[in-house]
Amino acid sequence: MRGSALIALVTLVAAAFGLPGVGAATAPHPSLPGLPDPKVMTGQPGRYGGVFLDSQQSDPSTFNPILANSTSSTGPLANVFDGLVEANGKTTDIEPGLAESWTVSKDGRTWTFTLRQGLQWADGAPVTADDVLFTFQVVYDKRIPNSAADVLKVAGQPIEVTKVNARTVQFHTAEPFGPFLREIGNASLIPQHVLRKAYDAGQFNQTWGVNTPPSQIVGTGPYKITEYRPAQRIVYDRNPHYWKVDMRGQRLPYIDHIVLTIVPNQNALRLLFQGGQADSYGVRPAEYAEFARGARAGNYTVYDGGPSFGSEFLTFNQNTASGMPGYKLRWFQAQKFRQAVSYAIDRQAIINQVYAGHAVPEYGPESPADKFFFDPHTMQYPYNLQKAAAVLAEAGFKKGTDGVLRDADGHAVQFVITTNADNPDRVAIGNIIRQDLTALGMQVTFAPEAFNTLVAKLTDSFKWEALVLGLTGGIEPADGQNVWKSSGSLHMWYPRQAKPATPWEAEIDRYFDLAATTVDQNRRRDYYNQWQEIVAEQVPLIYTAIPHAYVAVRNKFGNIEFTAFGGPFWNFPVIYIK
């Protein structure tokens, strides 16, 4: 769609929603009083006004940030609530948020935060230390289900939160807690003056549901919700009390309104963007070439954020409770067997066929997108069937004249690989892996199944042999301890071990414990490097490839800085309509 037609369409959409048209972006914004202690955001000075057309799959289930536990709910709240600190979407560094500064005691157990002076909720009420105390009282209340409570425990104990004065709070941990800053930033502050009454009445879990009048949902973020129509849209207006300013000292955000259209599936998101009814679209790697060709005609740019944080891998069941024959369990428990399989996986074929060339090979548990914790020196397994066969031979496996690979006792190597049938990328990866392993003489059956069936096998019955699965990943390795610690419920190849089954798993446990109780971030990185090197050598998860993150954004916006971590709008307050 040409630029003039797009502007006309957006103006019509804005008019239908009762919002200012795009032309408002060219007018200067009325002068606003300065904040006593704002945070200055970098970026080219922009213009005020206009509408951003956003979109997402499915409706939110709640507008309560403490209860939100899926992207359909957390996504719509991202611009409504803030934490004490925040991660820079470009550098991934932790920066001041609602707290202007913090200190940590010499023993690494007491953190003191000072709130910015003059902070206000979207309804104009002041933000104080009492709001911080109330937020964590709610988080740690066992009657209120939330994911933050598990992450924000140290040595199994909640973090003690005390008020020093109206702007100062202290957090005291049972032990030094290395990931403290990143984890504390994930907790969105909530207003005591709005929610205390419902909490005291035991009604917090029913508060701020999707049937709540939007005016009652009060945060500190750049926007406030003004309308919600299920299966249609969420509308946001700029928060006049927002605490960030631009380089000129003018209060942000620049864009006046956001309209988030709700659609049922990924294809609908694509059609919405192609029809000019959304201003951005997360382009899948297989779609990149098509969208790049259409960029000029569509008046948009496709941004490349580099390798994403997610991973796709093959893993073998090493669980003694799996019910597998002992000889098969011994295959999967053998390091050389797993290493040979890794050498036999044609990662470049996966990159070309599944991701249309827009991916990089992966050999360890961290993505290069994690600029701080990624270790580039781990062991690698370039595709080499001869090398794979040689490693198998070292472990006693031999390919017979009939072309079948057998172990030292004569058992034919045969097993079933499964994955979730609703994920076309994983199905494609599984088929490529099956072909590679068949070339080695293994008799491999590939049998995708329903996701819920797969999860039940993984977490309850343990009746599986091999599977292709993925993890979303992230900056802080400690967030994955339920996968990597031997006692973890998602320690996929052998979960919930009473004690480590192998010396290398015990070493991983030790490094995760050391990193968790070390505040010095460089030392923590050293510990996690050791973890990555062990995983690459032991290959309990045999990694495949990491796709690049892409997004298409209309050319009318300024200050777009897309990264795999922060997305295209991590700096949304300074994004403006040119």
Secondary structure as a PSIPRED ss2 file (coil, helix, strand):
# PSIPRED VFORMAT (PSIPRED V4.0)

   1 M C   1.000  0.000  0.000
   2 R C   1.000  0.000  0.000
   3 G H   0.000  1.000  0.000
   4 S H   0.000  1.000  0.000
   5 A H   0.000  1.000  0.000
   6 L H   0.000  1.000  0.000
   7 I H   0.000  1.000  0.000
   8 A H   0.000  1.000  0.000
   9 L H   0.000  1.000  0.000
  10 V H   0.000  1.000  0.000
  11 T H   0.000  1.000  0.000
  12 L H   0.000  1.000  0.000
  13 V H   0.000  1.000  0.000
  14 A H   0.000  1.000  0.000
  15 A H   0.000  1.000  0.000
  16 A H   0.000  1.000  0.000
  17 F C   1.000  0.000  0.000
  18 G C   1.000  0.000  0.000
  19 L C   1.000  0.000  0.000
  20 P C   1.000  0.000  0.000
  21 G C   1.000  0.000  0.000
  22 V H   0.000  1.000  0.000
  23 G H   0.000  1.000  0.000
  24 A H   0.000  1.000  0.000
  25 A H   0.000  1.000  0.000
  26 T H   0.000  1.000  0.000
  27 A C   1.000  0.000  0.000
  28 P C   1.000  0.000  0.000
  29 H C   1.000  0.000  0.000
  30 P C   1.000  0.000  0.000
  31 S C   1.000  0.000  0.000
  32 L C   1.000  0.000  0.000
  33 P C   1.000  0.000  0.000
  34 G C   1.000  0.000  0.000
  35 L C   1.000  0.000  0.000
  36 P C   1.000  0.000  0.000
  37 D C   1.000  0.000  0.000
  38 P C   1.000  0.000  0.000
  39 K E   0.000  0.000  1.000
  40 V E   0.000  0.000  1.000
  41 M C   1.000  0.000  0.000
  42 T C   1.000  0.000  0.000
  43 G C   1.000  0.000  0.000
  44 Q C   1.000  0.000  0.000
  45 P C   1.000  0.000  0.000
  46 G C   1.000  0.000  0.000
  47 R C   1.000  0.000  0.000
  48 Y C   1.000  0.000  0.000
  49 G C   1.000  0.000  0.000
  50 G C   1.000  0.000  0.000
  51 V E   0.000  0.000  1.000
  52 F E   0.000  0.000  1.000
  53 L E   0.000  0.000  1.000
  54 D E   0.000  0.000  1.000
  55 S E   0.000  0.000  1.000
  56 Q E   0.000  0.000  1.000
  57 Q E   0.000  0.000  1.000
  58 S C   1.000  0.000  0.000
  59 D C   1.000  0.000  0.000
  60 P C   1.000  0.000  0.000
  61 S C   1.000  0.000  0.000
  62 T C   1.000  0.000  0.000
  63 F C   1.000  0.000  0.000
  64 N C   1.000  0.000  0.000
  65 P C   1.000  0.000  0.000
  66 I C   1.000  0.000  0.000
  67 L C   1.000  0.000  0.000
  68 A C   1.000  0.000  0.000
  69 N C   1.000  0.000  0.000
  70 S C   1.000  0.000  0.000
  71 T H   0.000  1.000  0.000
  72 S H   0.000  1.000  0.000
  73 S H   0.000  1.000  0.000
  74 T H   0.000  1.000  0.000
  75 G H   0.000  1.000  0.000
  76 P H   0.000  1.000  0.000
  77 L H   0.000  1.000  0.000
  78 A C   1.000  0.000  0.000
  79 N C   1.000  0.000  0.000
  80 V C   1.000  0.000  0.000
  81 F C   1.000  0.000  0.000
  82 D C   1.000  0.000  0.000
  83 G C   1.000  0.000  0.000
  84 L C   1.000  0.000  0.000
  85 V E   0.000  0.000  1.000
  86 E E   0.000  0.000  1.000
  87 A E   0.000  0.000  1.000
  88 N C   1.000  0.000  0.000
  89 G C   1.000  0.000  0.000
  90 K C   1.000  0.000  0.000
  91 T C   1.000  0.000  0.000
  92 T C   1.000  0.000  0.000
  93 D C   1.000  0.000  0.000
  94 I E   0.000  0.000  1.000
  95 E E   0.000  0.000  1.000
  96 P E   0.000  0.000  1.000
  97 G C   1.000  0.000  0.000
  98 L C   1.000  0.000  0.000
  99 A E   0.000  0.000  1.000
 100 E E   0.000  0.000  1.000
 101 S E   0.000  0.000  1.000
 102 W E   0.000  0.000  1.000
 103 T E   0.000  0.000  1.000
 104 V E   0.000  0.000  1.000
 105 S C   1.000  0.000  0.000
 106 K C   1.000  0.000  0.000
 107 D C   1.000  0.000  0.000
 108 G C   1.000  0.000  0.000
 109 R C   1.000  0.000  0.000
 110 T E   0.000  0.000  1.000
 111 W E   0.000  0.000  1.000
 112 T E   0.000  0.000  1.000
 113 F E   0.000  0.000  1.000
 114 T E   0.000  0.000  1.000
 115 L E   0.000  0.000  1.000
 116 R C   1.000  0.000  0.000
 117 Q C   1.000  0.000  0.000
 118 G C   1.000  0.000  0.000
 119 L C   1.000  0.000  0.000
 120 Q E   0.000  0.000  1.000
 121 W C   1.000  0.000  0.000
 122 A C   1.000  0.000  0.000
 123 D C   1.000  0.000  0.000
 124 G C   1.000  0.000  0.000
 125 A C   1.000  0.000  0.000
 126 P E   0.000  0.000  1.000
 127 V C   1.000  0.000  0.000
 128 T C   1.000  0.000  0.000
 129 A H   0.000  1.000  0.000
 130 D H   0.000  1.000  0.000
 131 D H   0.000  1.000  0.000
 132 V H   0.000  1.000  0.000
 133 L H   0.000  1.000  0.000
 134 F H   0.000  1.000  0.000
 135 T H   0.000  1.000  0.000
 136 F H   0.000  1.000  0.000
 137 Q H   0.000  1.000  0.000
 138 V H   0.000  1.000  0.000
 139 V H   0.000  1.000  0.000
 140 Y C   1.000  0.000  0.000
 141 D C   1.000  0.000  0.000
 142 K C   1.000  0.000  0.000
 143 R C   1.000  0.000  0.000
 144 I C   1.000  0.000  0.000
 145 P C   1.000  0.000  0.000
 146 N C   1.000  0.000  0.000
 147 S C   1.000  0.000  0.000
 148 A H   0.000  1.000  0.000
 149 A H   0.000  1.000  0.000
 150 D H   0.000  1.000  0.000
 151 V H   0.000  1.000  0.000
 152 L C   1.000  0.000  0.000
 153 K E   0.000  0.000  1.000
 154 V E   0.000  0.000  1.000
 155 A C   1.000  0.000  0.000
 156 G C   1.000  0.000  0.000
 157 Q E   0.000  0.000  1.000
 158 P E   0.000  0.000  1.000
 159 I C   1.000  0.000  0.000
 160 E E   0.000  0.000  1.000
 161 V E   0.000  0.000  1.000
 162 T E   0.000  0.000  1.000
 163 K E   0.000  0.000  1.000
 164 V E   0.000  0.000  1.000
 165 N E   0.000  0.000  1.000
 166 A C   1.000  0.000  0.000
 167 R C   1.000  0.000  0.000
 168 T E   0.000  0.000  1.000
 169 V E   0.000  0.000  1.000
 170 Q E   0.000  0.000  1.000
 171 F E   0.000  0.000  1.000
 172 H E   0.000  0.000  1.000
 173 T C   1.000  0.000  0.000
 174 A C   1.000  0.000  0.000
 175 E C   1.000  0.000  0.000
 176 P C   1.000  0.000  0.000
 177 F C   1.000  0.000  0.000
 178 G C   1.000  0.000  0.000
 179 P C   1.000  0.000  0.000
 180 F H   0.000  1.000  0.000
 181 L H   0.000  1.000  0.000
 182 R H   0.000  1.000  0.000
 183 E H   0.000  1.000  0.000
 184 I H   0.000  1.000  0.000
 185 G H   0.000  1.000  0.000
 186 N C   1.000  0.000  0.000
 187 A C   1.000  0.000  0.000
 188 S C   1.000  0.000  0.000
 189 L C   1.000  0.000  0.000
 190 I C   1.000  0.000  0.000
 191 P C   1.000  0.000  0.000
 192 Q H   0.000  1.000  0.000
 193 H H   0.000  1.000  0.000
 194 V H   0.000  1.000  0.000
 195 L H   0.000  1.000  0.000
 196 R H   0.000  1.000  0.000
 197 K H   0.000  1.000  0.000
 198 A H   0.000  1.000  0.000
 199 Y H   0.000  1.000  0.000
 200 D H   0.000  1.000  0.000
 201 A C   1.000  0.000  0.000
 202 G C   1.000  0.000  0.000
 203 Q C   1.000  0.000  0.000
 204 F H   0.000  1.000  0.000
 205 N H   0.000  1.000  0.000
 206 Q H   0.000  1.000  0.000
 207 T C   1.000  0.000  0.000
 208 W C   1.000  0.000  0.000
 209 G C   1.000  0.000  0.000
 210 V C   1.000  0.000  0.000
 211 N C   1.000  0.000  0.000
 212 T C   1.000  0.000  0.000
 213 P C   1.000  0.000  0.000
 214 P H   0.000  1.000  0.000
 215 S H   0.000  1.000  0.000
 216 Q H   0.000  1.000  0.000
 217 I C   1.000  0.000  0.000
 218 V C   1.000  0.000  0.000
 219 G C   1.000  0.000  0.000
 220 T C   1.000  0.000  0.000
 221 G C   1.000  0.000  0.000
 222 P C   1.000  0.000  0.000
 223 Y E   0.000  0.000  1.000
 224 K E   0.000  0.000  1.000
 225 I E   0.000  0.000  1.000
 226 T E   0.000  0.000  1.000
 227 E E   0.000  0.000  1.000
 228 Y E   0.000  0.000  1.000
 229 R E   0.000  0.000  1.000
 230 P C   1.000  0.000  0.000
 231 A C   1.000  0.000  0.000
 232 Q C   1.000  0.000  0.000
 233 R E   0.000  0.000  1.000
 234 I E   0.000  0.000  1.000
 235 V E   0.000  0.000  1.000
 236 Y E   0.000  0.000  1.000
 237 D E   0.000  0.000  1.000
 238 R E   0.000  0.000  1.000
 239 N C   1.000  0.000  0.000
 240 P C   1.000  0.000  0.000
 241 H C   1.000  0.000  0.000
 242 Y C   1.000  0.000  0.000
 243 W C   1.000  0.000  0.000
 244 K E   0.000  0.000  1.000
 245 V E   0.000  0.000  1.000
 246 D C   1.000  0.000  0.000
 247 M C   1.000  0.000  0.000
 248 R C   1.000  0.000  0.000
 249 G C   1.000  0.000  0.000
 250 Q C   1.000  0.000  0.000
 251 R E   0.000  0.000  1.000
 252 L C   1.000  0.000  0.000
 253 P C   1.000  0.000  0.000
 254 Y C   1.000  0.000  0.000
 255 I C   1.000  0.000  0.000
 256 D C   1.000  0.000  0.000
 257 H E   0.000  0.000  1.000
 258 I E   0.000  0.000  1.000
 259 V E   0.000  0.000  1.000
 260 L E   0.000  0.000  1.000
 261 T E   0.000  0.000  1.000
 262 I E   0.000  0.000  1.000
 263 V E   0.000  0.000  1.000
 264 P C   1.000  0.000  0.000
 265 N C   1.000  0.000  0.000
 266 Q H   0.000  1.000  0.000
 267 N H   0.000  1.000  0.000
 268 A H   0.000  1.000  0.000
 269 L H   0.000  1.000  0.000
 270 R H   0.000  1.000  0.000
 271 L H   0.000  1.000  0.000
 272 L H   0.000  1.000  0.000
 273 F H   0.000  1.000  0.000
 274 Q H   0.000  1.000  0.000
 275 G C   1.000  0.000  0.000
 276 G C   1.000  0.000  0.000
 277 Q C   1.000  0.000  0.000
 278 A C   1.000  0.000  0.000
 279 D C   1.000  0.000  0.000
 280 S E   0.000  0.000  1.000
 281 Y E   0.000  0.000  1.000
 282 G C   1.000  0.000  0.000
 283 V C   1.000  0.000  0.000
 284 R C   1.000  0.000  0.000
 285 P H   0.000  1.000  0.000
 286 A H   0.000  1.000  0.000
 287 E H   0.000  1.000  0.000
 288 Y H   0.000  1.000  0.000
 289 A H   0.000  1.000  0.000
 290 E H   0.000  1.000  0.000
 291 F H   0.000  1.000  0.000
 292 A H   0.000  1.000  0.000
 293 R H   0.000  1.000  0.000
 294 G C   1.000  0.000  0.000
 295 A H   0.000  1.000  0.000
 296 R H   0.000  1.000  0.000
 297 A H   0.000  1.000  0.000
 298 G H   0.000  1.000  0.000
 299 N C   1.000  0.000  0.000
 300 Y E   0.000  0.000  1.000
 301 T E   0.000  0.000  1.000
 302 V E   0.000  0.000  1.000
 303 Y E   0.000  0.000  1.000
 304 D E   0.000  0.000  1.000
 305 G E   0.000  0.000  1.000
 306 G E   0.000  0.000  1.000
 307 P E   0.000  0.000  1.000
 308 S C   1.000  0.000  0.000
 309 F C   1.000  0.000  0.000
 310 G C   1.000  0.000  0.000
 311 S E   0.000  0.000  1.000
 312 E E   0.000  0.000  1.000
 313 F E   0.000  0.000  1.000
 314 L E   0.000  0.000  1.000
 315 T E   0.000  0.000  1.000
 316 F E   0.000  0.000  1.000
 317 N C   1.000  0.000  0.000
 318 Q C   1.000  0.000  0.000
 319 N C   1.000  0.000  0.000
 320 T C   1.000  0.000  0.000
 321 A C   1.000  0.000  0.000
 322 S C   1.000  0.000  0.000
 323 G C   1.000  0.000  0.000
 324 M C   1.000  0.000  0.000
 325 P C   1.000  0.000  0.000
 326 G H   0.000  1.000  0.000
 327 Y H   0.000  1.000  0.000
 328 K H   0.000  1.000  0.000
 329 L H   0.000  1.000  0.000
 330 R H   0.000  1.000  0.000
 331 W H   0.000  1.000  0.000
 332 F H   0.000  1.000  0.000
 333 Q H   0.000  1.000  0.000
 334 A C   1.000  0.000  0.000
 335 Q H   0.000  1.000  0.000
 336 K H   0.000  1.000  0.000
 337 F H   0.000  1.000  0.000
 338 R H   0.000  1.000  0.000
 339 Q H   0.000  1.000  0.000
 340 A H   0.000  1.000  0.000
 341 V H   0.000  1.000  0.000
 342 S H   0.000  1.000  0.000
 343 Y H   0.000  1.000  0.000
 344 A H   0.000  1.000  0.000
 345 I C   1.000  0.000  0.000
 346 D C   1.000  0.000  0.000
 347 R H   0.000  1.000  0.000
 348 Q H   0.000  1.000  0.000
 349 A H   0.000  1.000  0.000
 350 I H   0.000  1.000  0.000
 351 I H   0.000  1.000  0.000
 352 N H   0.000  1.000  0.000
 353 Q H   0.000  1.000  0.000
 354 V H   0.000  1.000  0.000
 355 Y H   0.000  1.000  0.000
 356 A C   1.000  0.000  0.000
 357 G C   1.000  0.000  0.000
 358 H C   1.000  0.000  0.000
 359 A E   0.000  0.000  1.000
 360 V E   0.000  0.000  1.000
 361 P E   0.000  0.000  1.000
 362 E C   1.000  0.000  0.000
 363 Y C   1.000  0.000  0.000
 364 G C   1.000  0.000  0.000
 365 P C   1.000  0.000  0.000
 366 E C   1.000  0.000  0.000
 367 S C   1.000  0.000  0.000
 368 P C   1.000  0.000  0.000
 369 A C   1.000  0.000  0.000
 370 D C   1.000  0.000  0.000
 371 K C   1.000  0.000  0.000
 372 F C   1.000  0.000  0.000
 373 F C   1.000  0.000  0.000
 374 F C   1.000  0.000  0.000
 375 D C   1.000  0.000  0.000
 376 P C   1.000  0.000  0.000
 377 H C   1.000  0.000  0.000
 378 T C   1.000  0.000  0.000
 379 M C   1.000  0.000  0.000
 380 Q C   1.000  0.000  0.000
 381 Y C   1.000  0.000  0.000
 382 P C   1.000  0.000  0.000
 383 Y C   1.000  0.000  0.000
 384 N C   1.000  0.000  0.000
 385 L H   0.000  1.000  0.000
 386 Q H   0.000  1.000  0.000
 387 K H   0.000  1.000  0.000
 388 A H   0.000  1.000  0.000
 389 A H   0.000  1.000  0.000
 390 A H   0.000  1.000  0.000
 391 V H   0.000  1.000  0.000
 392 L H   0.000  1.000  0.000
 393 A H   0.000  1.000  0.000
 394 E H   0.000  1.000  0.000
 395 A C   1.000  0.000  0.000
 396 G C   1.000  0.000  0.000
 397 F C   1.000  0.000  0.000
 398 K E   0.000  0.000  1.000
 399 K E   0.000  0.000  1.000
 400 G C   1.000  0.000  0.000
 401 T C   1.000  0.000  0.000
 402 D C   1.000  0.000  0.000
 403 G C   1.000  0.000  0.000
 404 V C   1.000  0.000  0.000
 405 L E   0.000  0.000  1.000
 406 R E   0.000  0.000  1.000
 407 D C   1.000  0.000  0.000
 408 A C   1.000  0.000  0.000
 409 D C   1.000  0.000  0.000
 410 G C   1.000  0.000  0.000
 411 H C   1.000  0.000  0.000
 412 A E   0.000  0.000  1.000
 413 V C   1.000  0.000  0.000
 414 Q E   0.000  0.000  1.000
 415 F E   0.000  0.000  1.000
 416 V E   0.000  0.000  1.000
 417 I E   0.000  0.000  1.000
 418 T E   0.000  0.000  1.000
 419 T C   1.000  0.000  0.000
 420 N E   0.000  0.000  1.000
 421 A C   1.000  0.000  0.000
 422 D C   1.000  0.000  0.000
 423 N C   1.000  0.000  0.000
 424 P H   0.000  1.000  0.000
 425 D H   0.000  1.000  0.000
 426 R H   0.000  1.000  0.000
 427 V H   0.000  1.000  0.000
 428 A H   0.000  1.000  0.000
 429 I H   0.000  1.000  0.000
 430 G H   0.000  1.000  0.000
 431 N H   0.000  1.000  0.000
 432 I H   0.000  1.000  0.000
 433 I H   0.000  1.000  0.000
 434 R H   0.000  1.000  0.000
 435 Q H   0.000  1.000  0.000
 436 D H   0.000  1.000  0.000
 437 L H   0.000  1.000  0.000
 438 T H   0.000  1.000  0.000
 439 A C   1.000  0.000  0.000
 440 L C   1.000  0.000  0.000
 441 G C   1.000  0.000  0.000
 442 M C   1.000  0.000  0.000
 443 Q E   0.000  0.000  1.000
 444 V E   0.000  0.000  1.000
 445 T E   0.000  0.000  1.000
 446 F E   0.000  0.000  1.000
 447 A C   1.000  0.000  0.000
 448 P C   1.000  0.000  0.000
 449 E E   0.000  0.000  1.000
 450 A C   1.000  0.000  0.000
 451 F H   0.000  1.000  0.000
 452 N H   0.000  1.000  0.000
 453 T H   0.000  1.000  0.000
 454 L H   0.000  1.000  0.000
 455 V H   0.000  1.000  0.000
 456 A H   0.000  1.000  0.000
 457 K H   0.000  1.000  0.000
 458 L H   0.000  1.000  0.000
 459 T H   0.000  1.000  0.000
 460 D H   0.000  1.000  0.000
 461 S H   0.000  1.000  0.000
 462 F C   1.000  0.000  0.000
 463 K C   1.000  0.000  0.000
 464 W C   1.000  0.000  0.000
 465 E C   1.000  0.000  0.000
 466 A E   0.000  0.000  1.000
 467 L E   0.000  0.000  1.000
 468 V E   0.000  0.000  1.000
 469 L E   0.000  0.000  1.000
 470 G E   0.000  0.000  1.000
 471 L E   0.000  0.000  1.000
 472 T C   1.000  0.000  0.000
 473 G C   1.000  0.000  0.000
 474 G C   1.000  0.000  0.000
 475 I C   1.000  0.000  0.000
 476 E C   1.000  0.000  0.000
 477 P H   0.000  1.000  0.000
 478 A H   0.000  1.000  0.000
 479 D H   0.000  1.000  0.000
 480 G H   0.000  1.000  0.000
 481 Q H   0.000  1.000  0.000
 482 N H   0.000  1.000  0.000
 483 V H   0.000  1.000  0.000
 484 W H   0.000  1.000  0.000
 485 K C   1.000  0.000  0.000
 486 S C   1.000  0.000  0.000
 487 S C   1.000  0.000  0.000
 488 G C   1.000  0.000  0.000
 489 S C   1.000  0.000  0.000
 490 L C   1.000  0.000  0.000
 491 H C   1.000  0.000  0.000
 492 M C   1.000  0.000  0.000
 493 W C   1.000  0.000  0.000
 494 Y C   1.000  0.000  0.000
 495 P C   1.000  0.000  0.000
 496 R C   1.000  0.000  0.000
 497 Q C   1.000  0.000  0.000
 498 A C   1.000  0.000  0.000
 499 K C   1.000  0.000  0.000
 500 P C   1.000  0.000  0.000
 501 A C   1.000  0.000  0.000
 502 T C   1.000  0.000  0.000
 503 P H   0.000  1.000  0.000
 504 W H   0.000  1.000  0.000
 505 E H   0.000  1.000  0.000
 506 A H   0.000  1.000  0.000
 507 E H   0.000  1.000  0.000
 508 I H   0.000  1.000  0.000
 509 D H   0.000  1.000  0.000
 510 R H   0.000  1.000  0.000
 511 Y H   0.000  1.000  0.000
 512 F H   0.000  1.000  0.000
 513 D H   0.000  1.000  0.000
 514 L H   0.000  1.000  0.000
 515 A H   0.000  1.000  0.000
 516 A H   0.000  1.000  0.000
 517 T C   1.000  0.000  0.000
 518 T C   1.000  0.000  0.000
 519 V C   1.000  0.000  0.000
 520 D C   1.000  0.000  0.000
 521 Q H   0.000  1.000  0.000
 522 N H   0.000  1.000  0.000
 523 R H   0.000  1.000  0.000
 524 R H   0.000  1.000  0.000
 525 R H   0.000  1.000  0.000
 526 D H   0.000  1.000  0.000
 527 Y H   0.000  1.000  0.000
 528 Y H   0.000  1.000  0.000
 529 N H   0.000  1.000  0.000
 530 Q H   0.000  1.000  0.000
 531 W H   0.000  1.000  0.000
 532 Q H   0.000  1.000  0.000
 533 E H   0.000  1.000  0.000
 534 I H   0.000  1.000  0.000
 535 V H   0.000  1.000  0.000
 536 A H   0.000  1.000  0.000
 537 E H   0.000  1.000  0.000
 538 Q H   0.000  1.000  0.000
 539 V C   1.000  0.000  0.000
 540 P C   1.000  0.000  0.000
 541 L E   0.000  0.000  1.000
 542 I E   0.000  0.000  1.000
 543 Y E   0.000  0.000  1.000
 544 T C   1.000  0.000  0.000
 545 A E   0.000  0.000  1.000
 546 I E   0.000  0.000  1.000
 547 P E   0.000  0.000  1.000
 548 H E   0.000  0.000  1.000
 549 A E   0.000  0.000  1.000
 550 Y E   0.000  0.000  1.000
 551 V E   0.000  0.000  1.000
 552 A E   0.000  0.000  1.000
 553 V E   0.000  0.000  1.000
 554 R E   0.000  0.000  1.000
 555 N C   1.000  0.000  0.000
 556 K C   1.000  0.000  0.000
 557 F E   0.000  0.000  1.000
 558 G E   0.000  0.000  1.000
 559 N C   1.000  0.000  0.000
 560 I C   1.000  0.000  0.000
 561 E C   1.000  0.000  0.000
 562 F C   1.000  0.000  0.000
 563 T E   0.000  0.000  1.000
 564 A C   1.000  0.000  0.000
 565 F C   1.000  0.000  0.000
 566 G C   1.000  0.000  0.000
 567 G E   0.000  0.000  1.000
 568 P C   1.000  0.000  0.000
 569 F C   1.000  0.000  0.000
 570 W C   1.000  0.000  0.000
 571 N C   1.000  0.000  0.000
 572 F H   0.000  1.000  0.000
 573 P H   0.000  1.000  0.000
 574 V H   0.000  1.000  0.000
 575 I C   1.000  0.000  0.000
 576 Y E   0.000  0.000  1.000
 577 I E   0.000  0.000  1.000
 578 K C   1.000  0.000  0.000
